[in-house]
Amino acid sequence: MSKLLKLHIILFLLAFGTANALQKHSQDVYEDYEYLEAIDSVATDSGYVSPKQFDDLSKKYTDDDFVYQRSEASSGWWTRFKKAVSDFLKSLFNIQNAGQASRATDLALKIAGVIIFLLVIYFIFKAIVNKEGTWVFGKSSDKSIIPVTDVENNIHHTNFKALISEAESNNNYRLAIRYYYLWLLKGLSEKEIIDYDPEKTNSDYQYEIKTPEISEQFAYTSYLYNYIWYGEFNVDQTQFDKAKRAFTNFLNSVKA
C-alpha cells in the first residue's frame, strides 16, 4: 500500500471520528437545554380562588389595650409632664434634636428630684430643731421647753423666780439650774461686776471678775452649770438641792 493511500485512510478516519464526536456533543447540549427548560418552566394554576372576608378590626379591638399610638390627651400625667418639660427646655436652650431634648429632660428631672429630697430632709431637720424633740439617737433634749434665745437676750426683763418655780414643779432640775445660772449673770451684770453678752463664755466672765471671792464662787457655780446642763445628766433631787444651795448663796452674796 502506498504512502498516499495510507494518508487518505488516516484522514478519513480522523474526519469520521471528529464528526461523530461533534454529533454526540450537540446531542448532549440539546438534551441539557431541554432539561433546563423543563426546570425553569412555571406551572400555571388556573383554578378559581374565592376571596377571604375579614371583620373590621378597628371596630372589634377598641379597648385601650389595643391602642398603641396615644395622643397627648390620652397619655398619663407623667408623660404629659415630661413632654411639657421637654418643650420648655427646647424653647429655653433652642434644642432642635429630639434625642438631646429627651436626655436634657431626664437630667433636669433627676436634679429636681435630688433638690426636692434635700429640701424635705432640711425641713424635717428644721422641724426637729425647732421643736427640739427626740433626736436620731432617741435622746430627748430639754431645750424644747427652754426659750433660749428669748431668755438670754432679755435676762434683765425675765422673772427667773417664776421660771425656776415652774421647772421645779415639773421636776425639770436641769432646766431650773439653767435659769439659776442666767439669774446669776443678771445679778452680776446689774452690780457691774461683769458686762453681760449672750455670746460670751464662762471664761470671759471669769476674766472680768476682779474680786477673788466672787471669782471663786463663780468658778464653782459655773462648774455645776456646765456639768448639769451641757453634760445632760439626769439630776436627782439630792444633786439639785446641793447645786441650788450654791447658786442661792452666791445670789444672796451678790445682792448684799
C-alpha positions as CSV (number, residue, x, y, z in Angstrom):
1,M,0.0,0.0,0.0
2,S,1.3,3.3,-1.0
3,K,2.0,6.1,1.5
4,L,-0.5,8.3,-0.2
5,L,-3.3,5.8,0.3
6,K,-2.4,5.3,3.9
7,L,-2.5,9.1,4.4
8,H,-6.0,9.2,2.9
9,I,-7.3,6.4,5.1
10,I,-5.9,8.2,8.2
11,L,-7.5,11.5,7.2
12,F,-10.8,9.7,6.6
13,L,-10.8,8.0,9.9
14,L,-10.0,11.3,11.7
15,A,-12.7,13.1,9.9
16,F,-15.2,10.4,10.7
17,G,-14.3,10.3,14.3
18,T,-14.5,14.1,14.6
19,A,-17.9,14.1,13.0
20,N,-19.2,11.5,15.5
21,A,-17.8,13.5,18.4
22,L,-19.4,16.7,17.3
23,Q,-22.7,14.9,16.7
24,K,-22.6,13.4,20.3
25,H,-21.7,16.8,21.8
26,S,-24.6,18.5,20.0
27,Q,-26.9,15.8,21.2
28,D,-25.8,16.3,24.8
29,V,-26.1,20.0,24.6
30,Y,-29.6,19.7,23.3
31,E,-30.6,17.3,26.0
32,D,-29.2,19.6,28.7
33,Y,-31.1,22.6,27.2
34,E,-34.4,20.6,27.2
35,Y,-33.7,19.7,30.9
36,L,-33.0,23.2,32.0
37,E,-36.0,24.5,30.0
38,A,-38.2,22.0,31.8
39,I,-36.9,23.1,35.2
40,D,-37.3,26.8,34.5
41,S,-40.8,26.5,33.3
42,V,-43.5,27.6,35.9
43,A,-46.7,25.8,36.2
44,T,-49.8,28.0,35.9
45,D,-52.7,27.3,38.3
46,S,-55.9,28.4,36.5
47,G,-58.2,27.3,39.3
48,Y,-60.7,29.7,40.9
49,V,-59.7,31.2,44.3
50,S,-62.6,32.5,46.4
51,P,-61.7,35.8,48.3
52,K,-61.5,35.6,52.1
53,Q,-63.6,38.0,54.1
54,F,-62.2,39.7,57.3
55,D,-64.0,41.6,60.1
56,D,-63.4,45.3,60.6
57,L,-60.6,45.0,63.2
58,S,-60.7,48.7,64.0
59,K,-64.2,48.3,65.4
60,K,-63.6,44.9,67.0
61,Y,-60.5,45.9,69.0
62,T,-61.5,49.2,70.6
63,D,-60.2,48.5,74.1
64,D,-57.3,50.7,75.5
65,D,-55.0,47.6,75.4
66,F,-55.0,47.7,71.6
67,V,-54.2,51.4,71.3
68,Y,-50.5,51.6,70.5
69,Q,-50.3,55.2,69.5
70,R,-51.7,57.5,72.1
71,S,-52.5,61.2,71.8
72,E,-51.2,63.7,74.3
73,A,-54.6,64.0,75.8
74,S,-54.9,60.2,76.4
75,S,-51.4,59.9,77.9
76,G,-50.6,59.6,81.6
77,W,-49.9,62.7,83.7
78,W,-46.2,61.8,84.0
79,T,-45.8,61.5,80.2
80,R,-47.6,64.8,79.7
81,F,-45.4,66.4,82.4
82,K,-42.2,65.2,80.8
83,K,-43.3,66.5,77.4
84,A,-44.1,69.9,78.9
85,V,-40.6,69.9,80.5
86,S,-39.0,68.8,77.2
87,D,-40.8,71.5,75.3
88,F,-39.8,74.1,77.8
89,L,-36.1,73.1,77.6
90,K,-36.3,73.1,73.8
91,S,-37.5,76.6,73.7
92,L,-35.2,77.8,76.5
93,F,-32.0,76.3,75.1
94,N,-33.1,76.2,71.4
95,I,-32.6,72.4,71.2
96,Q,-33.6,71.0,67.8
97,N,-32.6,67.4,68.3
98,A,-35.3,65.2,70.0
99,G,-32.7,62.9,71.5
100,Q,-30.8,65.8,73.1
101,A,-34.1,67.2,74.4
102,S,-35.0,63.8,75.9
103,R,-31.6,63.5,77.7
104,A,-31.8,67.1,78.9
105,T,-35.3,66.4,80.3
106,D,-34.2,63.2,82.1
107,L,-31.2,65.1,83.6
108,A,-33.3,68.0,84.7
109,L,-35.9,65.7,86.4
110,K,-33.1,63.9,88.2
111,I,-31.6,67.1,89.5
112,A,-35.1,68.3,90.6
113,G,-35.7,65.1,92.4
114,V,-32.4,65.4,94.3
115,I,-33.2,69.0,95.2
116,I,-36.7,68.1,96.4
117,F,-35.3,65.2,98.5
118,L,-32.7,67.6,100.1
119,L,-35.4,70.2,100.9
120,V,-37.6,67.5,102.5
121,I,-34.6,66.4,104.7
122,Y,-33.9,70.1,105.5
123,F,-37.5,70.9,106.6
124,I,-37.7,67.7,108.7
125,F,-34.4,68.6,110.4
126,K,-35.6,72.1,110.9
127,A,-38.8,70.9,112.4
128,I,-36.9,68.7,114.8
129,V,-34.6,71.5,115.8
130,N,-37.4,74.0,116.3
131,K,-39.5,71.6,118.4
132,E,-36.4,70.0,120.0
133,G,-38.0,66.6,120.0
134,T,-36.3,63.3,120.2
135,W,-33.0,63.2,118.2
136,V,-31.7,60.5,116.0
137,F,-30.3,58.5,118.9
138,G,-33.6,58.8,120.8
139,K,-32.3,61.3,123.4
140,S,-34.7,63.9,124.5
141,S,-33.4,67.5,124.8
142,D,-34.8,69.8,127.5
143,K,-34.3,72.7,125.1
144,S,-37.9,72.0,123.8
145,I,-39.2,73.9,126.9
146,I,-36.5,76.5,127.1
147,P,-36.9,79.7,125.1
148,V,-33.1,80.0,125.0
149,T,-32.9,83.0,122.7
150,D,-35.6,85.0,124.4
151,V,-34.3,84.4,127.9
152,E,-30.7,85.0,127.1
153,N,-31.4,88.2,125.2
154,N,-33.8,89.5,127.9
155,I,-32.4,88.5,131.2
156,H,-33.0,91.9,132.7
157,H,-36.7,91.6,132.0
158,T,-37.1,88.0,132.9
159,N,-38.8,86.7,136.1
160,F,-36.4,83.9,136.9
161,K,-38.0,83.1,140.3
162,A,-41.3,82.2,138.5
163,L,-39.4,80.2,135.8
164,I,-37.5,78.2,138.4
165,S,-40.6,77.5,140.4
166,E,-42.3,76.1,137.3
167,A,-39.3,74.0,136.4
168,E,-39.1,72.6,139.9
169,S,-42.8,71.7,140.0
170,N,-42.2,69.7,136.8
171,N,-39.1,68.0,138.3
172,N,-37.1,69.5,135.5
173,Y,-34.0,70.1,137.6
174,R,-31.7,70.7,134.7
175,L,-33.9,73.5,133.4
176,A,-34.0,75.0,136.9
177,I,-30.2,75.1,137.0
178,R,-30.1,76.7,133.6
179,Y,-32.4,79.5,135.0
180,Y,-30.3,79.8,138.1
181,Y,-27.2,80.4,136.1
182,L,-28.8,83.1,133.9
183,W,-30.3,84.7,137.0
184,L,-26.8,84.8,138.5
185,L,-25.4,86.5,135.3
186,K,-28.2,89.0,135.6
187,G,-27.3,89.9,139.2
188,L,-23.5,90.2,138.4
189,S,-24.4,92.4,135.4
190,E,-26.6,94.7,137.5
191,K,-23.8,95.0,140.0
192,E,-21.5,95.9,137.1
193,I,-19.2,93.0,138.1
194,I,-19.5,91.7,134.5
195,D,-20.6,93.1,131.2
196,Y,-23.3,90.7,130.1
197,D,-23.3,89.5,126.5
198,P,-25.0,86.3,125.3
199,E,-22.0,85.5,123.1
200,K,-19.6,85.4,126.0
201,T,-18.3,82.2,127.6
202,N,-17.8,81.4,131.3
203,S,-14.1,82.1,130.8
204,D,-14.9,85.5,129.5
205,Y,-16.9,86.3,132.6
206,Q,-14.3,84.7,134.9
207,Y,-11.7,87.0,133.4
208,E,-13.9,90.1,134.1
209,I,-14.5,89.3,137.8
210,K,-11.7,91.1,139.8
211,T,-12.8,90.1,143.3
212,P,-11.2,86.8,144.3
213,E,-14.0,85.6,146.5
214,I,-16.6,86.3,143.8
215,S,-14.3,84.8,141.2
216,E,-14.0,81.6,143.3
217,Q,-17.8,81.3,143.8
218,F,-18.4,81.9,140.1
219,A,-15.9,79.2,139.1
220,Y,-17.7,76.7,141.3
221,T,-21.2,77.5,140.1
222,S,-20.0,77.6,136.5
223,Y,-18.7,74.1,137.0
224,L,-22.0,72.9,138.4
225,Y,-23.9,74.5,135.5
226,N,-21.6,73.0,132.8
227,Y,-21.7,69.6,134.5
228,I,-25.5,69.5,134.8
229,W,-26.7,71.4,131.7
230,Y,-24.2,70.6,129.0
231,G,-23.4,67.1,130.4
232,E,-27.2,66.3,130.0
233,F,-27.1,64.1,133.1
234,N,-30.2,63.0,134.9
235,V,-30.2,65.1,138.0
236,D,-31.9,63.7,141.1
237,Q,-33.4,65.7,144.0
238,T,-30.3,65.4,146.2
239,Q,-27.9,66.7,143.5
240,F,-30.3,69.5,142.6
241,D,-30.6,70.6,146.2
242,K,-26.8,70.8,146.5
243,A,-26.4,72.9,143.3
244,K,-29.4,75.0,144.3
245,R,-27.8,76.0,147.6
246,A,-24.6,77.0,145.9
247,F,-26.5,79.3,143.4
248,T,-28.8,80.8,146.0
249,N,-25.9,81.6,148.4
250,F,-24.0,83.2,145.6
251,L,-27.0,85.2,144.5
252,N,-27.6,86.4,148.1
253,S,-24.0,87.5,148.4
254,V,-24.2,89.4,145.1
255,K,-27.4,91.2,146.2
256,A,-26.0,92.1,149.6
